[in-house]
Amino acid sequence: MSDLMKMYQERVKALPVLIAMERGGVTVNYSELVALRDECRAESERHQEACVAIAKGYGYDLTMPRGGRNGSLDTFVFDVLKLPPLYDTKGKTQKPLLDSKVAVPYYLEHLPPESDGYRFIEGLRNKRGKDTAVTYLDGYERYGQPLEGCSGWLLLHPNFNPTGTSLLRRSSSNPNGQNVGKRGQNNLRRCFGPAPGREWWSMDAKNLELRIPAYESGERELIDLFERADDPPYYGSEHLLNFSTVYPDLWEEELRVVGLQKVGSHVKKLYEDTWYQWCKNGDFAMGYGAIDRPDGLGTADRAFHRPGSQARLAARFARKEKLNQQWVSFANLHGYVETIPDRDLGCSRGYPLMVTRTQWSRIRPTEPLNYHVQGTAGWWMLKALNRCHAQLVEWSLERPGHYRLALEVHDELVFDFPRGTGKEPWRTNLPKIKKLKHLMEQGGEDLGVPTPVDVEYHAVSWGEGVRV
């Protein structure tokens, strides 16, 4: 049997998994949903009032937009506050940028924190975040159905598309169950959780998309980092290692404040929405072949918000950069890249993923390693889905419907189990959870890349968990 047929049959196995997830659904605490939505609306109004007050101080009557922007907002930002405009040279419009991915982070980095401009942009960012959260929460209520026998609970049945992305990951809709944020103040997972008599377990792969190129390229420093995940100050985090390299001034300052043992977690919390997030953005930009420039203002440098970052990290991790160039060359020759071959299926070739060409018939240099890594991660999750579902079906022969797979979110699986008993209820299902953890981690053996998985127990809410 050809490698392509083996991989096709493995993907077909996922169809009954997705059907079971659709039918089983995911539970939402309605009172918590309403409370969270009210909080988000109140916060949005508070941030809006702060922005309007700043404008009033300039004698300007600002009308805040219901969506992303309007003429009143543009006039105040660029004509009254006179913030320097940023433009997308490849965009179809000549309007200056005011988006949340480029313009807002740029202004928050370059404006003085005590300035009106900084406070206004910060308020605008926070308002947008709360408005987006409200939109998602409205969708959960709209699609939710009353959970039979459980007053105050809703059951969502997201539709899963097995070929919804070009990189072997599933997509979902009505509502989208894969964009449930957990970062910072917009943690929508608060309203998701186990219904009465149930408990949730979540299992998330550790740094999957960072581990794949590190082990594949044989980048010894990164491999050592991942294999010494309990050692300070980085605790296995490539993002923290790169943070200390790219922003040595910030790292040394916080190191003096809290010491070697705590500096990693301290930096993550202190700079969650700024320098640490920008470091993560830059890391992934580099990992996916970001374009470099001699002036230190390439794609990754803009993501890091620190000129010269890409050159420093590329020099430090030369093997990883070599892997990137190998896949660029492969894609230019063949027009596609492949995932890491699946040893379990006996494949000598990986799954082929077509790569975009430019108008000059060249491969976009930011795509080959991106597609290779994300496609491999998507294949790893496919195997995890299939293995875990097969085990749940076996257990359900004894207790039908008691053991369910509720959600797949990127590199995370959420399981819905009957609630345990005793003084420590979580221990009841722990043997089964350990078995599922092993099945997920087995995907690393298929690829030749260790893929450890974190496990959390959720007694009340997906937004709060206890690591086991």
C-alpha positions, 0 to 999 in steps of 0.5 A, a space after each residue: 500500500 502506498 504512503 498516500 493511501 495509508 495517510 488517507 485511511 488514517 484521516 478517514 478514521 477521524 470522521 467518527 471521532 468528529 461526529 461523536 464530538 458534534 453529537 456529545 457537545 460541550 457544556 456551558 454554565 449559563 449564569 457564568 456566561 451571563 456574568 462574564 458577558 456583563 463584566 465584559 460589557 461594563 469593562 468595554 464601556 469603562 474603556 470607551 468612557 476613558 477614551 472619550 474623556 481623553 478626546 474631550 480634554 483636547 476639545 474633540 467630541 469623539 464618537 467611538 466606533 461600534 466596529 474596529 474604526 470610523 472617521 471620528 476615531 481616525 480624525 482624533 488619532 491622526 489629526 488631533 493626537 497627531 500619532 505618526 501614521 503607519 501604512 501597509 505598503 502591500 495593502 489595497 487602501 492608503 488609509 493609515 493602519 489602526 489594527 490590533 496586530 501591527 499599529 496598536 503594539 507599535 504605538 504601545 511600544 514607542 509612545 511614553 506610557 504617561 502620554 495621552 496617546 499611550 493611554 488612548 491606544 491602550 484603552 482602545 485595545 482593551 475596549 476592542 478585546 472586551 467587544 470581541 469577547 462579548 461577540 463570542 459569548 453572544 454566539 455561545 448563547 445563540 447556538 446553545 440548547 438547554 441541557 436536559 436534566 440540568 437547569 442553568 446549563 447549555 449544550 453547544 454542538 459545534 460543527 467540525 470540518 475535517 478538511 477545514 484548514 490546509 495544514 491538517 487541522 480541523 476547523 469548527 463553526 456554529 459556534 467556533 469551538 476552537 477560538 476559546 481564549 484563555 489569555 489574560 482578562 479575556 479568559 472565555 473558558 470561565 463559562 465552559 466546564 463540567 455539568 453537575 455529576 461530571 468533571 473535565 480533564 484537559 491535555 495540552 502538548 508542551 511547545 509542540 511547534 517549537 520542539 519539532 524543528 529543534 529535534 529535527 534539526 538537532 539544535 543541541 541547546 534547544 534540545 537540552 532546554 526542553 529536556 531540562 524543563 525543571 531547571 531555572 531560569 527558563 524551565 524548558 521555555 524557548 520563549 524565555 530563553 529568547 527573551 533573555 537574548 533579545 531583551 537582555 536589559 529587561 531580563 537583567 533588570 527583573 533578574 535583580 528584582 526577583 532572582 534566578 528561580 522566579 525571573 521566568 514566571 515574573 517576566 511572563 506575567 509582567 510583560 504578558 501583553 507586551 514584550 513577552 507576547 512580542 517575543 513569542 510573535 518573533 519566535 514564531 516568525 523566525 521559526 517560519 522563515 521570516 524575511 531578514 534585512 541588513 538594517 535590522 528591520 525585517 519581518 521578525 525584528 518588527 515582531 520582536 519590536 527590537 532591531 537586530 533580533 533575528 540576526 542574533 537568534 539566527 546566529 545562535 541557532 544555526 542548525 535550525 536556520 539550516 533546516 529552514 533553508 532546506 525546506 525552502 529549497 525543497 519547496 522551490 523545486 517541488 512546489 510543496 513540503 512534507 510532514 515528518 514521515 509517520 513511523 507507526 504507519 511505515 511511511 517513508 514520506 510525509 503528507 504533502 502540503 502545497 506551498 504558495 508561489 509568488 507572481 514571479 513563480 518563487 516560493 514565499 520564503 516564510 511558508 515552507 518551514 511553517 507548513 512543514 512544522 504546522 502540518 506535522 503538528 496537525 498530523 500529531 493531533 490527528 493521531 492523538 484524536 484517533 487513539 484517544 477516541 478508540 480508547 474511549 469507545 472501549 471504556 464506553 462499552 462498560 458505561 455507554 456515554 460516560 467517557 467523552 471527548 468534548 473539544 479539540 483546540 489547537 494542540 489541546 484535547 478536553 475530556 468529559 468524564 463522570 465525576 469521581 468519588 471520595 475526598 479527592 475525586 480527581 483520583 478516581 479517573 486518574 488511571 484512565 487519564 494517564 492512559 490517554 496521556 500516554 496515547 497522546 504522547 505516543 504520537 511523538 514516537 511516530 515522528 521521532 520527536 518527544 512530545 510530552 503532554 500537560 494534564 489539568 483537572 477541572 472540577 468546576 470550570 475550564 478557566 481554572 484547573 489543577 495541574 496533575 
